[in-house]
Amino acid sequence: MLALDELEAGWQALPRQPRSSGVVRLLCVRKGDGVHETPDAVEITAAHGVHGDRWAERAPGTDPEGYSAITLMSAAAIELLAAERLPLHAAGDNIVVDFDLSVEVLPAGTRLVIGDSVLRVSEEPHTGCSRFRDRFGLEALKWVSTPSGRARRLRGVNCSVVRAGMVCVGDEIRALEG
């Protein structure tokens, strides 16, 4: 596991993430108990987020607005955190992308087209949890939680579902104008 300063130096050395459009690198359906399936396509629904994902099993009222129905994370951030010792789905985010997820590029309320679906970037921040810390280490959790880490959304972004649809590995992701 890398130290906080090594993570930051590694991030700074990476090429700039695509800002106008990107690509879906991986899809993850969380089954519970750390089990992740990585299908080539998933169905996104307003009621359940990613069909078959454990998010839909949350207690009623836990997320009444669906602000965290879908989570996205940067493939570059995961690859840096995993340091070639963990798979790309280790973070447990539903959609792993080659795309700039920063607050600057995608302020809350931004609508994203991914495959046939449209998602809305949530005001609710995506933060690290004990599972994230256990997989990537305390230094990684500290790094994604710094003010610059939060602004870059290194831990990812929560989204709600605006329009249901199918999403496939290789699909384009882009923000809708206006």
BELCOR-V153786 format. One line per field, one symbol per residue. ss: DSSP state (H for helix, E for strand, C for the rest). Layout:
ss=???
This chain:
ss=CCCHHHHHHHHHHCCCCCCCEEEEEEECEEEECCEEECCCEEEEECCCEECCCHHHHCCCCCCCCCCCCEEEEEHHHHHHHHCCCCCHHHHCCCEEEECCCCCCCCCCCCEEEECCEEEEEEEEECCCCHHHHHHHCHHHHHHHHCHHHHHCCCCCEEEEEEECEEEECCCEEEECCC
